[in-house]
Every structure is written in structure tokens, then in C-alpha cells.
Amino acid sequence: MLQRLRSTDALLAVLATGCIVAGAVVIGHARAAAGRFLYISELGALTMPTAASFQVGFVLVIAGILVVAVVLRDVRTRLPLLRRWAPAAALVTAGGCFLVAAAVPCSMGCPSLLSDGAQWRDWVHIAAAVLGFAAGCVAMLQFAAAGDRWVARLSIVDGLAVATIAATGGIISLARGNTDIGSTLEYIAAGIGLVWLLAMGVVHALPQRPVPAPAPALDDAGLASGYR
């Protein structure tokens, strides 16, 4: 039964990888077709020629997030506050928020919420996107207490990096500052998050390495105790 679950998780990890990579390629192609620096949300804004392809790519990424959540369904954290819910729940929340953001694209140009041109859909879209990023960062930080040191370190670094970079890009966006810098920071944060997601899915789908049994203690005569 356990072997069957491992095989299923391995297939799910492959499926998630395919969805995330395909979605990232589609979004990257849409970004290249735009020919100028745009925030991710602007690619799917109303009347944008890249909106249709962006929607496809975004939904693929969301599907990958949800599949990874299935792979991580049994993972728990030991951190006092974050152990109230599983990392899989945080990823499902992130996927749900991003799904709302995809279903309610921002208006043309994705106006800043601080401007008079902001519509109700801009508020819904941006709030969902921000909550999605936040839920993803929570999932990363939940792995700060992981048994594997490299997983813990990768999760801490990536979680803090995504939170800091995405927040900086968001502040620049709200202030209608330099779009080149702000949008680049957003893509970097999204890229770091997706790489972490792929790593977690693959690691937890691999067969667990057997833990070697401790060697029996030797007595003064050099014999293992219990075997005289």
C-alpha cells in the first residue's frame, strides 16, 4: 500500500512539474510578446492581446500548485504558530487566491489602487494576488523546521526572499514607480516561489532513505551484548 502511494506521489510530482513548467513558459512567451516591461497581472488585463495566453499559463501554474499540495498532504510543521494548519492547506489557499485573481483580471493597465481609475475588479484582483503570495510564503516558512537541513534552509531563504522582493515590487506598483524594476522584482519573486514548489514536490515524492540501525554495543570482551 505504501509503495503504491509512493508511486502515485511520484506521478503527481511529474504532473505538477509539467503543469508549472508549461505555465511558466506560456506566461514567459506572453511577456516576450508584449515587448515591454509589464507586471504579471498586466499580461492578463482586460483588452490586452496577451490576456488569453496568460490565462492559460496562469491556470496551468495554479493546477501545479494544487497538485503539489496533494503530494505534501501528510507533511506537518513543528513551529508553534504555523502548526495550526498543514503546508498543503496554505498551498491550497494560495492556489484558490490565484484562481480568483485569474477569474477577475484587472482593468486595462492595472491602475494603482491609489488612483481614481481603480475599479472594483482591480481591488478584487490585487487583494487575491497579494493573499496568494502571502499564503505561499507561509507554506515556505512552515518548512523552516524540516528534518532535512537543506530543505529547511532553502525554505527559510526562499520564503523571506519572496516576501521581501514581492513586497518591494508591490510598493513600487502602488506608487506607480519604475515599472522596469517593479515588474522585474515580481517575476523574480514568482520564479523563486515556483522553483521552491518544484523542489518540495520532487523531494517528498522520492522514496524515503532507510535509516541504518545503530550498531550493537560491545562489552569488554569485544562481544555484542545479547549475543554471548
N, C-alpha and C positions, 0 to 999 in steps of 0.2 A: 504493500500500500504506500509506504514511504517513498519507495523508488518510483512508483507511478506519479506521486505528487511532484517529485523532483523533476521527472521528465516533462510533466505539464508546465512547471515553472520555467524550465529551460525553453520550451516552445513559446511561452508567453513573453519571456525576455527577448527572444528573437523577433517576435511580433512587435513588441514595444520599440525595439531598436529600429526596425523597418519603418514604423509609423513616424517616429521622431526625426529620423534622418531624412525621410521623404518630405515631411512637413517643413523641415528647416531648408531643404533645397528649394522647395516651391516658394517659400517666403523670400529666400535669398534671390531667386530669379526675379520675383516681383520687385524687390528692392533695386536690382540692377536695371530692370526695365524702366523704372521711374526716372533714372538718370540724375537724381539729386538726393540730397540728404533729407530723409523723412523719418519721423518716428514710426515705430511698428504699427501703431493704431492708424496712422495716416494712410497706410497702404490699403486699408480696408474701408476708408471713409466713403460716405455716400458720393456717388458720381465719379469716383476715382476709377480709371481704366484697369488698375491692378486689383480692384475690390474682389472680383470673382476668384481669381487665383489665390489671393491672400486668404479668403475664407476657406478654401480647400486645404491650404497648407496649415492654417491655424487649427482646423478641426482634426487634422492628422496628428498634430502635436498634442492636442488635448486627449485624443484617443490613446496615444503613447503614455501620457501621464497616468491615465486611469488604469491602463494595463499594468504599469509598474506598481501601482497601488495594490493590485491583486497579488503580485509577486511578494510584496512586503507585508501582506496581511497579518502575519504572525509575529512581526517584529515589534518589540516594545522598548521603551526607554526607561532608564533608572533615574532620570533627572526629576527632582521633586515637583516642579510646577508642570513641566511638559509631559509628565507621565499620565496625566489625566485623560489623554486621548492618544491613539496609536498614530505613528507616522503615516500609515495608509489613510487614516481619516483626514490628516492635514493635506495629503496629496489629492484626495477626492474633493476636498473643499476648494483647493486651488484649481483643479480641473473644472469644477462647477462654476466658479467665478469667471474663469477664462471663457467658458461656454456662453455665459451671459454677455461678456464683452464681445464675443463673436456675433451673437444674435442681435445685439444692439450696437451697430457701428456708430462711430461719432459722425457728426455732420461735416460738410466739406471743410477741409483744412484743420479739423480737430481744434476748434478755438479754445483758448485758455479759459478755465472756469472763472478767472478773474475778469474776463472781458464781457462786454454787453452782448456779444454774438453767441454766447454759450446757450445751447438748447437743453431740454430735459434729457435727450438721448446722450449728450456729452457728459452730463453728470452721472448717469447710469453706467455708461461705458467706462469712464475713468475710475469710478468707485469700484467697479467689478475688477478691473485690471489691477488696481492697487492692492485690493484684498487678495487677489490671486497670487501676486508676488509675495505678499506678507505670509500667506499660508505656506507657500513653497519654502520661504526662509525658515519658518517654524519647523517644517519637516527636516530640513538640513540640520538645524541646531539640535533636534532630537537625537541625532546620531553622534552627538558630542561625547556620549558615554558608551559608544560602541566598544565591543570587546576587542576588535581589530584596531590597533593603534592608527594605522594609515587611514582607515575608514573614518575614525573619529577626527583625526587631524584634517583630512580632506573636507569633511562636513563642516567643521568649525570655520576653516579658512573660506570655503566657498559660501557658506551662509552669511558670514559677515561681509564678504566682498559683494555678494549680490545685493544685500540690504543697503550697503553704503553707495555702491555705484548706481543702483536703480533710484535711490532717494535723491542723489545728486542730479541725475538726469531728469527726474520728475520736477525738482525745484527749478531747474533751468527751463523746462517746458512751461510750468505755471507762470514764470516770469517772462516768457516769450524771449528768452535769451538766445544765445548762439545755437541754432538748430544743428549745425555740424557736430558740435561737441555733445550736445544733449542726446541726439539720436544715436550717435556712436556709443555713448555710455550705455544706453538702453539695450542696444544689440549685444554689447559685451556682457552685460548682466544676464540677459536671456541665454546667451551661449554658455556661460559658466553654469547656469542652472540646469541646462539640458545635458551637459557633459556629466555633471554630478548624478543626474537622474539615470542616465545610461549606466554609469559605473555601479550604482546601487542595485539596479535591476539585474545586471550580469552577475555581480558578486553573490547576491542572495539566491540566484538560480543555480549556481555551481554546486556540485556535491560537497558536502562538508568533509573536511580533512579529519581522519580519525585521530583521536588524541592518544598518544602512546601511554600504555600502562606504566606506572612507576616501577623501577627495578626493586626486587625484594631486598630487604636489609640483610647484611651479612653479620654473623656473630663472630666471636673471636677466633673460631676455628676456620673461618672463611666459608662457612656453610650458610645457605639461605635459611632463615628461621622458618620452622614449619616443615622442613624437608629433611630432618635427620632420620 
